[in-house]
Amino acid sequence: MKNAEDAADLAVYDARKAEQAGDDVLPAPVSAAILRGSRLLEALRDWRGMTQSRLAEATGLAQGHLSDLERGRRQGTPETLARIAEALDIPPTWLVG
């Protein structure tokens, strides 16, 4: 229960900071998902309502490659991360910053 309360508080805080900072701050639902144990790329993909297969199709990457990126088994090249950012319609700095 405490973790859920902390995640909710952080989500509100992130939302307020995002209003002030613009594109440099992750959306509150993404931050909350990360606090619950998701990795960044997975949280962003879920936030956009995309499956790994759909993201793979949109980026031209293999679904297994995306899975490896999400789980931290691989690191994406700047070009790969830029393709993912474009497909997710997010600032590339969210993936490389």
N, C-alpha and C positions, 0 to 999 in steps of 0.2 A: 504494500500500500504506500509506503514512504517513497519508494522509487517512482511510482506512478505520479505521486504528488510533485516530486522533484522534476520529473520529466515535463509535467504540465506547467510548472513554474518557469522552467527553462524555455519552453515553447513560447510562453507569453513574453518573456524577456527578449528572446530572439526576434519575435515579431516586431517589438518596439524598436530594437536596434536596426532591423532591416528597414524600417520606415525612415530612419535617420541616415543609414549608410548606403542605401541603394543596392547595387548588384553584388557587393562584396560579402554579404552575409547570407548564409543558407536559410531557406524557408524553415519556419518553425516545425512543420511536420517532418522534415528531413532530419533536423537536429533531434527531435524526439525519437525518431526511429533509430538513430545512431545510439542514443542513450539506452534504448531497449536491446541493443546488440547487433543491429544491422551494420554492415559496412557502408561506406559513403556511396559507392556506385550503386549498390543494391537499393539503398534508401532513395536515391535520386530516381532510379528507374521505376521503383514502386510508386513514388510520388507522381510521376508522369503517367502512371497506369499502363506501363509497358511490360510485356513479358521479355525474357531473354531472347526468345525466338524473334519477336517483333523488332527488338532493338538490333539484333544481328542482321535482320533483313534490311533495316534502315541504314545501317552502317557498312554493310558488305563484309562484316566480320563473321567468323564462325561462332555459333552459340557456345561451343566449348571454350573458345578463347575468351568470350565475355564472362563465362563462369569462372575461369581462372583469374581474370582481372578482379571480379567481385570478391573472390575469396582470398586475394592477396598472393596467389601462387605465381602471378606474373605481374610485371609492371608494363604499363602501356607506353608506347612511344609518344612523343608530342603530337605526331600526325594522327595516331589512333585515338588519343584523348580528344583531339579537336573534332574528329568525326563523331565521336560519342556525344560530345557537348552539343554539336550541331543537331544531331538526331533528337536529343533530349530538350533542345531549345533552352540551354542554360549557358551562362558565361563560362568559357573554358577555364578561367581561374578557379572555379569551384573544383575542378578535377586535378589541377596541377599546383594550386596554392596550398 
